[in-house]
């Protein structure tokens, strides 16, 4: 993959790190990371809040697991490590929109969380450091300034915005331009075949015009686009089944088109869904996680799949 961004390298997949130290742990988790590296994968996404939602976890488990792998394999210089801050409370992830949470973006708090991430990841720099979410109660210029400082300090090579909408991202970029600050060079929003609202036309145009890399999360809609959630009882299965219930009404037409194209190409539904995603404006790579090596191999199949223009158009229309 060729890109002007220093945080993008390797095959067009960012390996989602939310599972590491949680459902992918021990030798099995290490095997996933090894297999990703051997396949040419060079980008890993994590966050300081992963996996604070698990009983007994405090956040940072994913970063620590990845850091141990990086150190044991001696591959830090080859990898592009992306991490985030802005959702980690003292105990559990805090409620989005809470005014009290805005203190997470005070300069001292961002610096403290960044230093903790560096320690867990066993590195002295982050390739891409995200503001994990926006806080509407804050002037967006304040957010732009505190994250730009992480680049100025040398602890982050580039910065990104996650869960930002067009008006706020645009204002942050304008403030950076007017004040000679490092701008947000990446966007990480929720976007896939069945959930497209958080990367609408305005954001797409902004990312394309500004050269911002959109690296969408939930590329497989929490597993819905694998096709394993079709009957009412399916949604009660597994760790993430509850998240797929949002697609009970809107999802079936999308799955129907995926099924058609799977019959035409012989490709799996996840491969088709990700192959569509990486062809959308401003998206150099999706984010997807894998709990084991078999899942990873199935996910990587999209990098070898070339969908026709007709197939891409049918997938785009499937949500209409």
Beta strands, then each sheet from edge to edge (+ up, - down):
strand 1: 13-16
strand 2: 43-45
strand 3: 80-85
strand 4: 128-131
strand 5: 159-162
strand 6: 184-188
strand 7: 213-214
strand 8: 286-288
sheet 1: 7+ 6+ 5+ 4+ 3+ 2+ 1+ 8+
end
